[in-house]
Amino acid sequence: MPYPEGHKLKVRNRILTSAADAFRRNGIRESSVPSIMKGAGLTHGGFYSHFENKEELVAETCNFVVSNTIDELRTSTRNEHSDKEEPEINRIIDFYLSPYHRDHAEEGCIVPILSGEIAQCSADLQGILSHALNQYIAFIGEISGSDETTSGVVLSIMVGSLLLARSVKDPVLSTNILNQAKVQAKTVFNSSPK
């Protein structure tokens, strides 16, 4: 009996979700294809009917996660708990640089987690990361009405600060990094021409 329509896409999405979880927890190198497939509730042998190799999985996972993260950022600023008086870009900055996002890397942006590792990978994977960063920059520009340069500066502040805040042991220092980054990111928008 053939699988129902859409089955392969659902399975592929389960693999991508499992890979995203594994990469967030362990990085690319420490996440094996068998463990990713097990996390998706599948056997290792089924992997190759969806992806040619692990590098293709990493590329697809980055695209998958970045699209989902942008959707989540957009949704987080439009829910009933967000301060509608605050500009939407400020709400995105506040969420991205929040203690919650810092403390829940398994749910958040994959860029601070994988960027250092991808810098040592193939040019193709570096190109995928470049595409992901351009998606974020376009999203920030769309929400803020700012140009590409300003949006890129703010993204750099956000990603770099989140990475540092997650890296230090001192909770006061970590929170100070987040709070100062919020101020600086918002200042960039207030001082740049639109």
C-alpha positions as CSV (number, residue, x, y, z in Angstrom):
1,M,0.0,0.0,0.0
2,P,1.5,3.4,-1.0
3,Y,2.1,6.1,1.6
4,P,-0.5,8.9,1.7
5,E,0.2,12.1,-0.1
6,G,2.6,14.4,1.8
7,H,4.1,11.5,3.8
8,K,7.7,12.1,2.5
9,L,7.5,15.8,3.3
10,K,6.2,15.1,6.9
11,V,9.1,12.6,7.4
12,R,11.6,15.1,6.0
13,N,10.3,17.7,8.4
14,R,10.7,15.3,11.3
15,I,14.3,14.7,10.3
16,L,14.9,18.5,10.0
17,T,13.4,19.1,13.4
18,S,15.5,16.3,14.9
19,A,18.6,17.7,13.2
20,A,17.9,21.2,14.5
21,D,17.5,19.9,18.0
22,A,20.8,17.9,17.7
23,F,22.7,20.8,16.2
24,R,21.5,23.2,18.9
25,R,22.5,20.8,21.6
26,N,25.7,19.3,20.3
27,G,26.9,21.2,17.2
28,I,27.3,19.8,13.7
29,R,30.4,17.6,14.3
30,E,29.0,15.9,17.4
31,S,25.6,15.2,15.9
32,S,25.7,11.9,14.0
33,V,23.2,10.9,11.3
34,P,22.1,7.8,13.2
35,S,21.3,9.9,16.3
36,I,19.4,12.5,14.3
37,M,17.4,9.7,12.6
38,K,16.7,8.1,16.0
39,G,15.5,11.5,17.3
40,A,13.1,11.5,14.3
41,G,11.9,8.0,15.2
42,L,13.4,6.6,12.1
43,T,16.3,4.2,11.1
44,H,19.6,5.4,9.7
45,G,18.9,3.6,6.4
46,G,16.0,6.0,5.5
47,F,18.3,9.0,5.6
48,Y,19.5,8.7,2.1
49,S,16.1,8.7,0.6
50,H,15.8,12.3,1.9
51,F,19.4,13.7,1.8
52,E,22.5,13.0,-0.2
53,N,24.8,13.5,2.8
54,K,25.1,15.2,6.1
55,E,26.2,18.5,4.5
56,E,22.9,18.7,2.6
57,L,21.1,18.0,5.9
58,V,23.0,20.8,7.6
59,A,22.1,23.2,4.8
60,E,18.5,22.3,4.7
61,T,18.3,22.5,8.5
62,C,19.8,26.0,8.6
63,N,17.2,27.2,6.1
64,F,14.4,25.4,7.9
65,V,15.3,26.8,11.3
66,V,16.0,30.4,10.1
67,S,12.5,30.5,8.4
68,N,10.9,29.1,11.6
69,T,12.8,31.5,13.8
70,I,11.8,34.5,11.7
71,D,8.2,33.4,11.9
72,E,8.5,32.9,15.7
73,L,10.0,36.4,16.1
74,R,7.2,37.9,14.0
75,T,4.6,36.0,16.1
76,S,6.2,36.9,19.4
77,T,5.8,40.6,18.8
78,R,2.2,40.3,17.8
79,N,0.8,38.2,20.6
80,E,-1.5,39.6,23.3
81,H,1.3,39.9,25.9
82,S,3.6,42.1,23.9
83,D,3.6,45.9,24.5
84,K,1.9,47.4,21.4
85,E,3.1,50.8,22.3
86,E,6.7,49.8,21.7
87,P,7.9,49.7,18.1
88,E,7.9,46.2,16.7
89,I,11.6,46.1,16.1
90,N,12.2,47.0,19.7
91,R,10.0,44.1,20.8
92,I,12.0,41.8,18.5
93,I,15.3,43.0,20.0
94,D,13.9,42.6,23.5
95,F,12.8,39.0,22.8
96,Y,16.0,38.0,21.0
97,L,18.2,39.4,23.7
98,S,16.0,38.1,26.6
99,P,17.2,35.8,29.4
100,Y,14.6,33.3,28.1
101,H,16.2,33.1,24.6
102,R,19.6,33.0,26.2
103,D,18.6,30.1,28.5
104,H,16.7,28.1,25.9
105,A,19.2,27.7,23.1
106,E,17.4,24.5,22.1
107,E,14.4,26.6,21.0
108,G,16.1,29.6,19.6
109,C,18.2,31.1,16.9
110,I,20.6,28.6,15.4
111,V,23.0,31.3,14.0
112,P,25.0,32.0,17.3
113,I,25.3,28.2,17.9
114,L,26.5,27.2,14.5
115,S,28.3,30.2,13.0
116,G,31.7,29.4,14.5
117,E,31.5,25.8,13.4
118,I,30.2,26.6,9.9
119,A,33.2,29.0,9.4
120,Q,35.3,25.9,9.4
121,C,33.1,24.0,6.9
122,S,32.8,24.0,3.2
123,A,32.2,27.1,1.0
124,D,28.7,25.7,0.3
125,L,27.7,25.7,3.9
126,Q,29.2,29.1,4.4
127,G,27.0,30.2,1.5
128,I,24.0,28.8,3.3
129,L,24.9,30.7,6.4
130,S,25.3,33.9,4.3
131,H,21.8,33.3,2.9
132,A,20.4,32.8,6.4
133,L,22.0,36.1,7.6
134,N,20.6,37.9,4.5
135,Q,17.1,36.6,5.4
136,Y,17.5,38.0,9.0
137,I,18.8,41.3,7.6
138,A,15.9,41.6,5.2
139,F,13.5,40.7,8.0
140,I,15.0,43.3,10.3
141,G,14.9,45.9,7.5
142,E,11.3,45.1,6.7
143,I,10.2,45.5,10.4
144,S,12.2,48.5,11.1
145,G,12.1,50.3,7.8
146,S,15.9,50.6,7.9
147,D,18.5,50.0,5.2
148,E,20.6,46.8,4.8
149,T,23.7,48.3,6.5
150,T,21.8,49.3,9.6
151,S,19.9,46.0,9.8
152,G,23.2,44.1,9.5
153,V,24.7,46.1,12.3
154,V,21.8,45.4,14.6
155,L,21.8,41.7,13.6
156,S,25.5,41.6,14.5
157,I,24.9,43.2,17.9
158,M,22.1,40.7,18.6
159,V,23.9,37.5,17.5
160,G,27.2,38.4,19.0
161,S,25.7,39.5,22.3
162,L,23.6,36.4,22.6
163,L,26.6,34.2,21.9
164,L,28.6,36.0,24.6
165,A,25.8,36.0,27.1
166,R,25.5,32.2,26.6
167,S,29.2,31.7,26.9
168,V,30.0,33.3,30.3
169,K,29.5,31.6,33.6
170,D,28.7,34.8,35.6
171,P,24.9,35.3,35.5
172,V,25.2,39.1,36.3
173,L,27.7,39.6,33.5
174,S,25.5,37.6,31.1
175,T,22.4,39.6,31.9
176,N,24.4,42.9,31.6
177,I,25.6,41.8,28.1
178,L,22.0,41.3,27.0
179,N,20.8,44.6,28.6
180,Q,23.6,46.7,27.1
181,A,23.1,45.0,23.7
182,K,19.4,45.9,23.7
183,V,20.3,49.5,24.4
184,Q,22.9,49.6,21.7
185,A,20.8,47.9,19.1
186,K,17.9,50.3,19.7
187,T,20.3,53.2,19.6
188,V,21.5,52.2,16.2
189,F,17.9,52.5,14.8
190,N,17.3,55.8,16.6
191,S,20.5,57.4,15.2
192,S,20.5,56.0,11.6
193,P,18.7,57.5,8.7
194,K,15.7,55.5,7.5
